[in-house]
Amino acid sequence: MQTSILEDSHIACPFQVLMLDSQGVIGLGTAFFYEHAAENFIITNWHNVVGKHPYTGEALHDERSPSLMAAKWPSLEGIEDLGDGLLRTHFQAQPISIEDEGQPLWFEHPEFGSVCDVVAIPFQKPDNWPPVTHKAANKIEEGSIPIRPGTSVAVIGFPLGLSTGPGLPLFKTGCLSSIPGFEIRLGGEFSPVGGLKSGIRTPALLLDVHTLPGMSGSPVFAEHSGLWNPADPLASGITGNSVIGTGRMFLGCHSSRVLGLEDRSGLGLCFGEDVIKEICQARFPGSRCVGISSESA
């Protein structure tokens, strides 16, 4: 493998995860690291670690439930330097505890519970990893880019378990569909006033990206090309801080297709960085029960 490939921290950001019980692998997904207050967290979906639909509680794996997660990381036996900028390595599944005596080790959103389909697992990364390998998603880029409906996005993960090279992820691209800063409702009914009524309120963004099983928990990055001011991305005109070119910014964590509209909408969910930060900061104990707060119903 050429060193220059791994120098793209976006490619080396996510890793594949296998969900297991006592009988073996029951599901595949994606995860990534997020850094908050100098602490590293593994970020993935609630439905990955629990094995249930986050809104209905329906079992996703024929009543089998994960008790362990394995992450496909660079082999800790070492990375061989072949010289001339070439490295030889492979990615190998390594166990990650998700429970202790039956008690979940993850944190979830303190208000929305499973309806915010994201969990954070505290984890210290090994010191002997190359610095570019699985860098925290929020530490890859500095500054901001304009984020609005139509902004290009890349969901980076492992569709149907597929990878390239020694175990690197694939890009699925599309655009942001919803307006940032507004929550959405899933499974609601048509209303003559405003949007849908009833249904489930969730703090997610909508993406127009054709994602596939195995990509649940993937990091999502937004991309902008043109002229913008990183200090005030939505400002118009040219200032002394303006830059021109192409920039990327961590947007959030990808989840499943939209509840009840999978075959028609073509839309997926993304839980933004603000939600991930709230989970890491609150450290609210996780649960295997489908949780919908009174305000979210």
N, C-alpha and C positions, 0 to 999 in steps of 0.2 A: 504494500500500500504506500502511496506517496504521501509524504508529510503534508504537502500543500492541501490535500483533501481534508485532513483533519483540522487544518488551520481555519476552515470555515466552521465557526462555533455553532452555527445554526444546524448544520448537518450532524454534528457530534452532540447536540443538546439532548434529544430524547433517547430513551432506551426501551426495549421491549420487555414486558412483564408477562409472566406465566402465573395463572391462579391455580392453586393445587389444593386437594384434600388428601386423605389417607390413601385414596385409590390412584392418585396421579393428577395430571393436568386436566382441568375442566374448562379453562378459558384463556384467551390471550388478550392483551391490551398494551397500552403505551403509558409511560410515565416520564417525568423529568424533575430536575432539582429546581428549587426556588430558595433564595436566600432572604431571610428577614431577621433583623437585629443580630447580625453576625452568626445566625444559626441556619443550618441547611435542613430543608424539608423535601421529602419525596412527594410530588403532587401527582395524583391520578384521580379517577372517578370513584365515587361511592359505590356505584353498581359493580365495579371491578372487584373491590375487596369484600363485598357482601354477597354478590351473586343474585341480587334481586333487582327488579325494576324500581327505580328510585321514587316513582309516583304511585304505582299500584301495589308494590310488594310482590308481584308475580315472580316466581323462581325463574331464573334464566338458564339454569343448567340441570333440568330434570330433578329438582329438589336437592341437588348437591350444592354445598356451600364451601367457599374457600376457607382454609385455615392457615394457609401459608402463601406468600408471594415469592416468586423467584425473579430476579432482575438479570437480564443479559448484559453484563458489564465486561470490560476488557479483562482478560485473564490476569489475575494477580500474581501469576508465576513469573511475570515479566514480559516486557515488549522488546523484541530483538531488533537491534539497530543494524541494518544491512549496509550502512554507509551510503553516500551520495544522496542523502535526504530520503532514504527508503526505510520503512518500518515494516516489521512482520508482527501481526498480532491476531487475536481472534476474540470473539465475544462469547462468554460462557455464563450459563445460568447460575446465579448464586442466591442462596436463600435470604429472605428478608421477613422478619417476624411481623405479623399484623395483629397478633393477639397474645396475651399473657394469661394463662389459666382461664381461657375463654373470654377475657375482657379485651375489647378492641384497643389497639395502640395508636389509632389514628385520631386526629381532630377533625371536626366537621363544623359547619356554619352554626353559630349560636342561635340564630333566629329561624333559619329555613330548614335546618337538618338535612335530610336526604334530598329534599326538593332542590337544594343547591348541590348538584351532583359532583362535588369535589371533596377530597379529603387531603390532609397534610400529615405526613408521617415523619417525625424528627429522625434524622439520620446523619451520622458523621461520615463524610466521604473519605475513603482511604487516602493516606498521604502520598502513596507511590503512584497515583494516577498521573498521566501527562496533564499539564495544566489546561489544555484545550478540550480534554475529554469530558463530556457531560457537564459543561459549565452551566451554572444556574441561569435559567432562562431570562431572568430580569437583570443579569449582569453582563449580557452580551453586547448590548448597544447602550449608548449614552444619548441623552437628549430626547426630543419628541418629534413626531411627524404629524401632519394633519390626519385625523381620523373622522371619517364621515361615511354615510351610506355610499356604497360603490367603491370604497377603498379596497385595493387588492389585499388578499390574505393568503397565507400558506399554512396548511395544517400538516405537520411533519410527524409521521408515525409509521405504523406497520400494518397496512391494509391486508386483511386475510393472512396475517403473519408473514407477508413478503418483506424481504430486505434486499440489500445489495452489498457486494463485497463481503467483508468479514462479519456483517451484521448491522449495516448502516440503514437508516430509515429512508422512506420515500416521501416526496412532496405531493400533496394534493392541493390545487390552487383554485381560487374563486374570489368572491368579494363579500364584504360586509353588507348585510341587507337592512338591519335595523338601525335606529338612531341611538348612539351611545347616551347613557344617562337615564334611559327609560326602561323599566321592567316590562316583562311580557307575561301573558297569560296563555296557558296550555289547556286544551280540552274544554274550552268554554263554549258558550252559545252566542249566536248573533244578537246584537243589541241595537236598538234604534238610536242610542246615545253613546258616544265614545266608541271604544273598541269592544272586545268580547266581554260578556258578563259571566260570572261564576268561574269555573275552571280553577286552575292552580297558578298562583302568582309566583314567579321565580325571577331572580336577578340575573338574567342571561341576555346575551346578544344573539342575534340570528345571523347565520352565515349561509351564503349560497355556494356550497361546496359539496361535491359528490364524494362523501366519505364512506368507508366500509368498516365492517366489524374488524376489530384488531387495532383501530385507531382511537378507541375510547381512552381519554386521558392524554391525548397528544397536545404539545404546546402549539399555540397559534401565534403567528407573527404577521403584522400588517406591513405593507410596503408602499412607499410613495416615491414617485419620480417627478422632478420638476424643481420649482423654486419655492422655498418656505423658510420661515424663521423658527429655529428649534426652541427658542425661548417663548414664543407665542405662535404655535403652529397654525392656528386658524386666522391669523392676522393677514390682511391683504396689503399689497404693495411691497416695495423693497426697502429694507432697513440695513443698518450696519451689521446686524446679526444674521442676515439672510444667507442661505447656502443654496447651491444648485447641484443636483445629482440624484442619487437614489439612496433612500434610507429605509431601514427596517426598525420595528419596535415590537417588543413583546406585548401581545394583546390579551392572552388568557389561556384557559384550558378547554379543549374541545370535549363535548359530551355526545350523547346519542342523537339520533334524528328526532324531529319534533313529535311529541306524544300524539298519537292518533292520526297524524298526517303524513306518515312516512312514505306512503306510495304516491302522494299527490304534491306535496309542497316542495320536495327536494331541499328543504332547509335543515340545517343542523344548529346545535346550541354551542355557545362559547361563554364560559364564565370568566369575566374579566379579572384583570390583576387586582383591582380594588377588592373583589370578593376573596381572592386568594390571600391577600394581605390581612383581611379581617379574620379569616380562619386561623392563620398563623399567630396573630396577635391575641385572639381570644382564648386559644388552646382549650376549646370546649370539647369534653370527652365524646368520642364517637359511639355510635350505637348501630346494631344490626336491624333495628326497627325502622320502618318507613315513618318519617317524621314530617309533619306539616303543622307549622305554628298556627295559632288562631288568626293572626294577621295575614297569613299566606293562603288561607283557604278561600 
